[in-house]
Amino acid sequence: MLLAFAVGVRTGRHRGVDVAWGLAFTAVALTGYGLSAGYGDGGRRALATVLVAVWGLRLAAHLWWRARGLPEDPRYARMLSRAPEGPARTRYALRTVYLLQAVLVWFVSLPVLAAQYLPDPLGPTAWAGAALWAVGLFFEAVGDAQLARFKADPAHRGRVMDRGLWRYTRHPNYFGDACVWWGLFLLVAHAPIGWAFVASPLLMTWLLAFGSGKPMLEKHLSSGERPGWAEYTARTSSFFPLPPRRRSPRTGG
């Protein structure tokens, strides 16, 4: 995160912290894998590390590709506008963007670190967690790919993406992200000590559904008065994938 901060100061754009987010989780998992050698079960250590690395590197690569050549992310521009320009804004960015996210990365990663130290061999709960992780990665990767193809077509400029997975949830990538971290939590859920770390996936889910994820993005989309946005939100689940709601024949809504 400090490296990402240095890049952000040099370029004048702090949206690169989103790329660092996935890389930081990968770095934590790799560090935990090395430190847990001789303590945890080899299979569980490897599984936890690979699952986090695949998720983190895919996310970082996707966000890097999406942000190429773009100006500052409006979310960070609004956040940093609360501080005066100059050194004060730089210090504010360090505290509220980079160091805060560094703490979140560590806290959310606690189940992964705990899994790497557990001596128990892999069992049904761990494999259920890997399956839930796979469901989450599917929603994230497919949802991101569908949105990228949609936005690449000039005919869709200004339109709302309501196809594929986006027909069933307004945020398939955020829902998938939550599934990934609940799946990783299941790697330790079989052990009594594992439930000491349930706050980690709970926090990640809260951030996605009620914190800096869905609410901030939808506020940005609704402020632009995008045609069809109100109708889309009325018929589409906000987070969990559900069949689209039908219009009432009596009320028309």
Secondary structure, DSSP 8 states (H G I E B T S, - for coil): -HHHHHHHHHHT--TTHHHHHHHHHHHHHHHHHHHTTTTS-HHHHHHHHHHHHHHHHHHHHHHHHHHTT----HHHHHHHTTS-TTHHHHHHHIIIIIIHHHHHHHHHTHHHHHHHH--S---HHHHHHHHHHHHHHHHHHHHHHHHHHHHHSGGGTT----SGGGGT-S-HHHHHHHHHHHHHHTTTTTSGGGGGGTHHHHHHHHHHHTSTTHHHHHHHHHHTT-TTHHHHHHHS-SSS--------TTT--
